[in-house]
Amino acid sequence: MGDSTTARWIDVDWPSFDPWRVQGPLRHRLMEHPLLQWDQLLELGKRLDPLGQFRTHSNQAQAGTPFNDAPRMFRNRKSAVETIQSLSDANAWMSLLNVQTDPLYRTLIDAVLDQIKPQMDRVDPGMCYRAGWIFMASPRTVTPFHFDTEHSFIVQLEGRKKLYVWDPQDLEAASEHARDRFHAYHDRKLLVWRDELRERAHVFQLEPGVGAYMPCTSPHLVENGDERSLTMSFTFYTDSTRRNRALHKVHAGLRNLGVTPPAVGESRLLDAAGHALYRCRNVPDLVLRRITGREVRPENAPYAFADAI
């Protein structure tokens, strides 16, 4: 296979691709990438461990464990490096966070997303806030039910796991109120697991060479198999994800005033007004931050920041 500048790392059926629809299984070749071999991942762990750029919990976490609280509720007392070194027996789940902040791994993020961007731009332009997340799991560990703010391509590199994904518009899996609070406050407390939700999910059997695509705010749950697992997600914002997030933030503010707004996407007129309101409120804040010398973190930054979650 060619190098990262010529190889098609992830194969996507672009003629049928819809950026707001769960899709898969996808084929990929990233198992072959030199930066995704265990010796290199251990070195990455050594660089990110002192920076605190990892998240981990023990195998006691279950599907319904609150995702934000899992590291505190079920502590994995090993360091990131120790977890990588003993993953098969560590009884732990771990993610190396925002690996694009590492200069070496930023080249990997760009190698993959640069290939995807031209096609993505045709259906959902404005790719920005690029990020990479590397997931390592001991046998029979669970990633609790949760959702994220970005579009995501997830690829399996080693081991086998079952990925459950719910449509981003599925209000049975995640209510509109839960989505509003999540985008406004990064609060997942209103996202509540029920075992009967499994019947509504897209289910993917991930193994090396297989992946899937999950749109922004698609609830998902992962159950690892009987061997250690290595997975990576390539995530990004687009113009539409940023607009979607802005509208949910506005709706969260309306709920705080006792108003229950219609779901995002239900009324074009109200969405347009809400987005205009968000921009009117957001621009002065950004200007004030610049004037006072405070850090400005625009959502259309090329890459996610080190502490983005």
C-alpha positions as CSV (number, residue, x, y, z in Angstrom):
1,M,0.0,0.0,0.0
2,G,1.2,3.5,-0.7
3,D,2.0,6.1,1.9
4,S,-0.5,8.3,3.7
5,T,-0.4,10.9,1.0
6,T,-1.7,8.6,-1.7
7,A,-3.6,5.8,0.2
8,R,-7.4,6.0,0.6
9,W,-7.4,5.3,4.3
10,I,-11.2,5.1,4.6
11,D,-13.6,4.0,1.8
12,V,-16.9,5.8,1.8
13,D,-19.8,5.4,-0.7
14,W,-20.0,9.1,-1.4
15,P,-22.8,9.0,-4.0
16,S,-25.2,7.8,-1.2
17,F,-23.5,9.6,1.7
18,D,-25.7,11.7,3.9
19,P,-23.8,13.6,6.7
20,W,-26.8,13.4,9.0
21,R,-27.4,9.7,8.6
22,V,-25.7,6.9,10.5
23,Q,-23.7,4.8,7.9
24,G,-21.7,1.6,7.8
25,P,-20.1,-0.7,7.9
26,L,-17.2,1.1,6.2
27,R,-13.9,-0.4,5.1
28,H,-10.6,1.1,6.0
29,R,-6.8,0.4,6.0
30,L,-5.6,2.2,9.0
31,M,-4.4,-0.9,10.8
32,E,-1.4,-0.5,8.5
33,H,-0.5,3.0,9.5
34,P,2.9,3.1,11.4
35,L,1.6,5.6,14.0
36,L,-1.2,3.1,15.0
37,Q,1.2,0.3,16.1
38,W,1.6,-0.4,19.8
39,D,5.2,0.8,20.1
40,Q,4.2,4.2,18.7
41,L,1.0,4.3,20.8
42,L,3.0,3.7,24.0
43,E,5.3,6.6,23.1
44,L,2.2,8.8,22.5
45,G,0.9,7.7,25.9
46,K,4.1,8.8,27.5
47,R,3.8,12.3,26.0
48,L,0.0,12.7,26.8
49,D,0.0,11.2,30.3
50,P,1.8,14.1,32.0
51,L,-0.5,16.5,30.2
52,G,-3.6,14.7,31.5
53,Q,-4.9,14.1,28.0
54,F,-6.5,10.7,28.7
55,R,-9.8,9.5,30.2
56,T,-10.2,6.1,31.8
57,H,-12.5,4.0,33.9
58,S,-12.6,0.4,35.1
59,N,-14.6,-2.4,33.6
60,Q,-17.2,-2.0,36.2
61,A,-18.8,0.8,34.1
62,Q,-22.0,-0.4,32.4
63,A,-24.2,0.9,29.6
64,G,-26.3,3.1,31.9
65,T,-23.3,4.5,33.9
66,P,-23.4,8.3,33.4
67,F,-20.6,8.9,30.9
68,N,-19.3,12.1,32.4
69,D,-19.1,10.5,35.9
70,A,-17.6,7.1,34.9
71,P,-14.0,7.9,35.6
72,R,-14.9,9.1,39.1
73,M,-17.4,6.3,39.9
74,F,-15.2,3.5,38.6
75,R,-11.6,4.6,38.9
76,N,-8.8,3.0,37.0
77,R,-5.8,3.7,39.2
78,K,-3.2,2.9,36.5
79,S,-1.6,5.7,34.6
80,A,-2.1,5.9,30.8
81,V,1.2,4.3,30.2
82,E,0.6,1.5,32.7
83,T,-2.8,0.9,31.1
84,I,-1.4,0.6,27.6
85,Q,1.4,-1.7,28.8
86,S,-1.0,-4.1,30.5
87,L,-4.2,-3.6,28.5
88,S,-5.2,-7.2,28.2
89,D,-5.2,-7.6,32.0
90,A,-5.9,-4.0,33.1
91,N,-9.7,-4.4,33.3
92,A,-10.0,-0.8,32.0
93,W,-11.2,1.4,29.2
94,M,-9.1,4.4,28.2
95,S,-9.1,7.1,25.6
96,L,-6.1,9.2,24.5
97,L,-7.7,12.6,24.0
98,N,-7.2,15.2,21.3
99,V,-4.2,13.5,19.8
100,Q,-4.1,16.2,17.1
101,T,-2.3,18.4,19.6
102,D,0.7,16.1,19.3
103,P,2.6,17.3,16.2
104,L,3.3,13.7,15.0
105,Y,-0.3,12.6,15.3
106,R,-1.6,15.7,13.7
107,T,-0.1,14.4,10.5
108,L,-2.2,11.3,10.8
109,I,-5.4,13.4,11.4
110,D,-4.7,15.5,8.4
111,A,-3.7,12.5,6.2
112,V,-7.2,11.0,6.8
113,L,-9.4,14.1,6.9
114,D,-7.7,15.8,3.9
115,Q,-8.8,12.8,1.8
116,I,-12.4,13.1,3.2
117,K,-12.8,16.9,3.0
118,P,-13.3,17.4,-0.7
119,Q,-16.2,14.9,-0.8
120,M,-17.6,16.1,2.6
121,D,-17.5,19.7,1.3
122,R,-20.0,18.8,-1.4
123,V,-22.6,17.8,1.1
124,D,-21.6,19.4,4.4
125,P,-19.0,22.2,3.9
126,G,-16.9,24.0,6.5
127,M,-14.8,21.1,8.0
128,C,-13.0,22.5,11.0
129,Y,-12.2,21.7,14.7
130,R,-10.4,18.5,13.6
131,A,-9.6,16.0,16.3
132,G,-8.5,12.4,16.9
133,W,-9.3,10.1,19.8
134,I,-7.7,6.7,20.4
135,F,-9.7,4.2,22.4
136,M,-8.1,1.2,24.1
137,A,-10.2,-1.4,26.0
138,S,-9.5,-4.5,28.0
139,P,-11.7,-7.5,27.3
140,R,-15.4,-7.2,28.1
141,T,-15.4,-3.5,28.9
142,V,-18.2,-1.1,28.0
143,T,-18.2,2.5,26.8
144,P,-21.4,3.9,28.4
145,F,-24.3,5.3,26.4
146,H,-23.5,8.9,25.4
147,F,-23.3,11.3,22.6
148,D,-20.8,13.9,21.2
149,T,-20.9,17.2,19.4
150,E,-18.9,16.3,16.3
151,H,-19.3,14.2,13.1
152,S,-17.2,11.1,13.5
153,F,-15.6,8.4,11.5
154,I,-14.8,5.5,13.8
155,V,-12.4,2.7,12.8
156,Q,-11.5,-0.6,14.4
157,L,-7.8,-1.4,14.5
158,E,-7.5,-4.5,16.7
159,G,-10.0,-6.8,18.5
160,R,-13.7,-6.9,18.1
161,K,-16.6,-4.9,19.6
162,K,-20.2,-4.2,19.1
163,L,-21.2,-0.6,18.3
164,Y,-24.8,0.5,18.9
165,V,-25.6,3.9,17.2
166,W,-29.0,5.7,17.3
167,D,-30.1,8.2,14.7
168,P,-29.3,11.8,15.6
169,Q,-33.0,12.6,15.1
170,D,-34.2,9.8,17.4
171,L,-36.0,11.6,20.2
172,E,-36.8,8.4,22.0
173,A,-33.1,7.7,22.4
174,A,-32.3,11.3,23.3
175,S,-34.9,13.9,24.0
176,E,-34.7,17.4,22.6
177,H,-34.2,18.7,26.1
178,A,-31.3,16.4,26.6
179,R,-29.7,17.6,23.3
180,D,-30.3,21.3,24.3
181,R,-28.6,20.8,27.7
182,F,-25.7,18.9,26.2
183,H,-24.8,21.5,23.6
184,A,-25.3,24.4,26.0
185,Y,-23.5,23.0,29.1
186,H,-21.9,19.7,28.0
187,D,-24.2,18.0,30.4
188,R,-25.4,14.5,29.6
189,K,-27.5,13.9,32.7
190,L,-30.8,13.9,30.7
191,L,-29.5,11.2,28.4
192,V,-30.9,8.1,30.2
193,W,-30.1,4.5,29.2
194,R,-33.0,2.0,28.8
195,D,-32.3,-1.5,27.7
196,E,-35.2,-1.5,25.2
197,L,-33.4,1.2,23.2
198,R,-31.2,-1.6,21.7
199,E,-34.1,-2.5,19.4
200,R,-33.9,1.0,17.9
201,A,-30.2,1.1,17.2
202,H,-28.0,0.5,14.2
203,V,-25.7,-2.3,15.3
204,F,-22.2,-2.7,13.8
205,Q,-19.9,-5.6,14.4
206,L,-16.5,-3.9,14.4
207,E,-13.3,-5.8,13.6
208,P,-10.0,-4.8,12.1
209,G,-10.7,-3.0,8.8
210,V,-14.3,-2.2,9.6
211,G,-15.7,1.2,10.8
212,A,-18.8,3.4,10.8
213,Y,-19.9,7.0,10.4
214,M,-21.8,8.7,13.2
215,P,-23.3,12.2,12.7
216,C,-23.2,14.9,15.4
217,T,-25.2,14.0,18.5
218,S,-25.8,10.4,17.6
219,P,-26.2,8.5,20.8
220,H,-24.0,5.4,20.9
221,L,-22.8,2.6,23.1
222,V,-19.9,0.2,22.7
223,E,-19.4,-3.3,24.1
224,N,-16.0,-4.8,23.8
225,G,-15.4,-8.5,23.0
226,D,-13.2,-11.1,24.6
227,E,-9.9,-9.6,23.6
228,R,-8.2,-6.2,23.9
229,S,-9.4,-3.6,21.5
230,L,-7.9,-0.7,19.7
231,T,-10.2,1.9,18.0
232,M,-9.8,5.4,16.7
233,S,-12.2,8.2,15.9
234,F,-11.6,11.1,13.5
235,T,-13.9,13.9,14.4
236,F,-14.7,17.4,13.0
237,Y,-17.3,20.2,12.9
238,T,-18.9,21.5,9.8
239,D,-21.1,24.6,9.1
240,S,-24.2,22.5,9.8
241,T,-22.9,21.0,13.1
242,R,-22.0,24.5,14.3
243,R,-25.4,25.8,13.4
244,N,-27.1,22.9,15.0
245,R,-25.1,23.5,18.2
246,A,-25.9,27.2,18.2
247,L,-29.7,26.5,17.9
248,H,-29.6,24.0,20.8
249,K,-27.8,26.6,22.9
250,V,-30.5,29.1,22.1
251,H,-33.2,26.6,23.0
252,A,-31.5,25.8,26.3
253,G,-31.7,29.5,27.1
254,L,-35.4,29.6,26.2
255,R,-36.0,26.6,28.5
256,N,-34.3,28.5,31.3
257,L,-36.9,31.2,30.8
258,G,-39.8,28.7,31.0
259,V,-40.3,28.5,27.2
260,T,-40.4,25.1,25.5
261,P,-39.2,25.6,21.9
262,P,-40.0,23.3,19.0
263,A,-37.3,20.8,18.1
264,V,-34.4,22.0,16.0
265,G,-35.2,21.5,12.4
266,E,-39.0,21.6,12.9
267,S,-39.4,25.3,11.8
268,R,-37.1,26.9,9.3
269,L,-38.3,30.3,10.3
270,L,-37.7,29.9,14.0
271,D,-34.4,28.2,13.3
272,A,-33.3,31.2,11.2
273,A,-34.3,33.6,13.9
274,G,-32.6,31.6,16.6
275,H,-29.4,31.4,14.7
276,A,-29.4,35.1,14.1
277,L,-30.0,35.7,17.8
278,Y,-27.1,33.4,18.6
279,R,-24.8,35.3,16.3
280,C,-25.9,38.6,17.6
281,R,-25.1,37.5,21.2
282,N,-21.9,35.7,20.4
283,V,-20.0,38.2,18.3
284,P,-19.9,40.9,21.0
285,D,-18.5,38.4,23.4
286,L,-15.7,37.4,21.0
287,V,-14.9,41.1,20.4
288,L,-14.8,41.7,24.2
289,R,-12.5,38.8,24.7
290,R,-10.1,40.1,22.1
291,I,-10.1,43.6,23.6
292,T,-9.5,42.4,27.1
293,G,-6.8,39.9,26.0
294,R,-8.7,36.8,27.0
295,E,-8.3,33.7,25.0
296,V,-10.6,33.4,22.0
297,R,-11.7,29.9,21.0
298,P,-13.8,30.1,17.9
299,E,-15.7,26.9,17.0
300,N,-14.4,27.1,13.4
301,A,-10.7,26.8,14.6
302,P,-8.8,24.4,12.3
303,Y,-8.2,21.9,15.2
304,A,-9.9,21.2,18.5
305,F,-8.1,22.5,21.6
306,A,-6.2,20.3,24.0
307,D,-8.9,20.4,26.7
308,A,-11.9,20.0,24.3
309,I,-14.2,17.3,25.5
